[in-house]
């Protein structure tokens, strides 16, 4: 039910943007360097960074000459590498993310962006996926991008998780997704 509601809201958001004048629409993709932060597993082992990817659509709606709104709809593979005693593993958490960013154009081509991001967990490689991780993720995103020409852009972003992603009552403390992204894209 929540997954359907999330997709409907995302669809209507994109539809509203499509009706605006002078907007850019495109695709983007890139590398994720993801990790899990927090205090739930202190003393039990360690989390490391995991390299993965993200891919999806992006729109930019100008509000003024210097400011625009940039909603995106992305598939993002996140998670973490971990070790416990002599065991190693790879936690995979796949999300559909909807960042809605305010974008400030500093100089021609260069812009800073920041705003909230809501994610919905669509799959994981954990056996007890229905109960161990929360389906909802909320983060704050901050980054910069550079538009090379009318079509090609690239940039970097850091997504700092706000909500606890643990949904296991046997685990004390909280953990959050932390993702550094490097991306490029093409606007139509």
NORTAVEN-V479093 format. One record per run of one state. SS is the DSSP state (H for helix, E for strand, L for the rest). FROM is the first residue (numbers start at 1). TO is the last residue. If there is no record, write none. Layout:
SS;FROM;TO
SS;FROM;TO
This chain:
L;1;1
H;2;18
L;19;22
E;23;38
L;39;45
E;46;48
L;49;49
E;50;62
L;63;66
E;67;84
L;85;86
E;87;107
L;108;109
E;110;124
L;125;128
H;129;132
E;133;133
L;134;135
E;136;147
L;148;151
E;152;161
L;162;165
E;166;166
L;167;174
E;175;187
L;188;188
